[in-house]
């Protein structure tokens, strides 16, 4: 997206790609995470398969096929540390990325990113 613009139907995301703003997003951003409907679960699985599985693996253990190519091991999404990440921070990571993980703001809408947070929370349960 062009700097300073907001896509139609989206909302301005006022958090920079910094550690401080990731922590702030974790404190400030919330969205009710209701149970996924069957359609949302299918969409979440498809989005996870397209954007996360390559690194984090089919079940979120951090054992995706990229490690066979010599990439650094991504973190497991199933550890206590991952489960303790606030929803807003996870949304921030999906938006801006973190370390080697790219952001997905250009590929996933706001609703799709929140759906991914809900889907990952279900994986962690």
Secondary structure in CASP SS format (residue, H / E / C, confidence):
PFRMAT SS
TARGET T0000
AUTHOR 0000-0000-0000
METHOD secondary structure of the structure
MODEL  1
X C 1.00
X C 1.00
X C 1.00
X C 1.00
X C 1.00
X C 1.00
X C 1.00
X C 1.00
X C 1.00
X C 1.00
X C 1.00
X C 1.00
X C 1.00
X C 1.00
X C 1.00
X C 1.00
X C 1.00
X C 1.00
X H 1.00
X H 1.00
X H 1.00
X H 1.00
X H 1.00
X H 1.00
X H 1.00
X H 1.00
X H 1.00
X H 1.00
X C 1.00
X C 1.00
X C 1.00
X C 1.00
X C 1.00
X C 1.00
X C 1.00
X C 1.00
X C 1.00
X H 1.00
X H 1.00
X H 1.00
X H 1.00
X H 1.00
X H 1.00
X H 1.00
X H 1.00
X H 1.00
X H 1.00
X H 1.00
X H 1.00
X H 1.00
X H 1.00
X C 1.00
X H 1.00
X H 1.00
X H 1.00
X H 1.00
X C 1.00
X C 1.00
X C 1.00
X C 1.00
X C 1.00
X C 1.00
X C 1.00
X C 1.00
X H 1.00
X H 1.00
X H 1.00
X H 1.00
X H 1.00
X C 1.00
X C 1.00
X C 1.00
X C 1.00
X C 1.00
X C 1.00
X C 1.00
X C 1.00
X C 1.00
X C 1.00
X H 1.00
X H 1.00
X H 1.00
X H 1.00
X C 1.00
X C 1.00
X C 1.00
X H 1.00
X H 1.00
X H 1.00
X H 1.00
X H 1.00
X H 1.00
X H 1.00
X H 1.00
X H 1.00
X H 1.00
X E 1.00
X E 1.00
X C 1.00
X C 1.00
X E 1.00
X E 1.00
X C 1.00
X C 1.00
X C 1.00
X C 1.00
X C 1.00
X C 1.00
X C 1.00
X H 1.00
X H 1.00
X H 1.00
X H 1.00
X H 1.00
X H 1.00
X H 1.00
X H 1.00
X H 1.00
X H 1.00
X H 1.00
X H 1.00
X H 1.00
X H 1.00
X H 1.00
X C 1.00
END
